[in-house]
Amino acid sequence: MDEKRQKPRARTFKGGRINFEAGVGVDCLIRNLSDTGACLEVESAKVKDDHFMLVIKPESVTRTCQVVWRKPQKIGVRFT
């Protein structure tokens, strides 16, 4: 399979929190991470929005995200 990412992602096992404009949030697990995006393990049915804020818990870093793909237990995001 050809790699389509602009930057390689490092495998990780970090906690995260997806925050929506409506104020309700969902916990997630960050499975890989780069400067440009991430793979989040979460029940994708809980993430209906295509744009949200991701809080990377250990560092308390917040990133604005756009969903680029979805699978039943994972979503891929690009940082905007």
C-alpha positions as CSV (number, residue, x, y, z in Angstrom):
1,M,0.0,0.0,0.0
2,D,1.3,3.5,-0.9
3,E,1.7,6.0,1.9
4,K,-0.4,9.0,1.2
5,R,0.5,11.1,4.3
6,Q,2.8,14.1,3.9
7,K,4.6,13.3,7.2
8,P,5.1,9.9,8.8
9,R,3.2,9.2,12.0
10,A,4.8,7.8,15.1
11,R,2.9,5.0,17.0
12,T,1.6,6.2,20.3
13,F,-0.7,5.2,23.1
14,K,-1.9,8.5,24.6
15,G,-5.2,9.5,26.0
16,G,-7.3,12.1,24.3
17,R,-10.6,14.0,24.5
18,I,-12.7,15.0,21.5
19,N,-14.6,18.2,22.3
20,F,-17.5,19.3,20.1
21,E,-19.0,22.8,19.8
22,A,-22.1,21.6,21.6
23,G,-20.0,21.1,24.7
24,V,-20.3,17.3,25.0
25,G,-17.0,15.4,24.8
26,V,-15.8,11.9,24.1
27,D,-12.7,10.2,25.4
28,C,-10.4,8.5,22.8
29,L,-7.1,6.8,22.5
30,I,-4.5,8.3,20.1
31,R,-2.9,5.4,18.2
32,N,-0.5,7.4,16.0
33,L,0.4,11.0,15.8
34,S,2.4,13.5,13.6
35,D,2.5,17.2,13.1
36,T,-0.2,17.0,10.5
37,G,-2.7,14.5,11.9
38,A,-3.6,11.4,14.0
39,C,-5.4,8.1,14.2
40,L,-8.0,8.1,17.0
41,E,-9.5,4.9,18.5
42,V,-13.0,5.7,19.4
43,E,-16.5,4.4,18.6
44,S,-16.9,6.3,15.4
45,A,-20.7,6.3,15.9
46,K,-20.0,8.7,18.8
47,V,-18.2,11.2,16.5
48,K,-20.8,12.5,14.0
49,D,-19.1,15.9,13.4
50,D,-16.4,16.3,10.8
51,H,-14.7,19.1,12.7
52,F,-13.8,19.2,16.4
53,M,-11.1,20.0,19.0
54,L,-8.8,17.2,20.2
55,V,-7.1,17.5,23.6
56,I,-4.0,15.4,23.8
57,K,-4.2,14.7,27.5
58,P,-0.7,14.0,28.7
59,E,0.6,17.4,27.3
60,S,-2.8,19.3,27.5
61,V,-2.3,20.3,23.9
62,T,-5.4,21.2,21.9
63,R,-5.6,20.8,18.1
64,T,-8.4,21.6,15.7
65,C,-9.2,18.5,13.6
66,Q,-11.0,17.6,10.4
67,V,-12.0,13.9,9.9
68,V,-10.5,12.4,6.7
69,W,-11.6,8.8,7.1
70,R,-13.8,6.6,9.4
71,K,-13.8,3.0,10.4
72,P,-16.0,1.3,13.0
73,Q,-13.6,1.8,15.9
74,K,-11.2,4.4,14.5
75,I,-11.1,7.8,12.7
76,G,-8.3,9.5,10.9
77,V,-7.9,13.3,11.4
78,R,-5.9,16.1,9.8
79,F,-4.9,19.0,12.0
80,T,-6.2,22.3,10.6
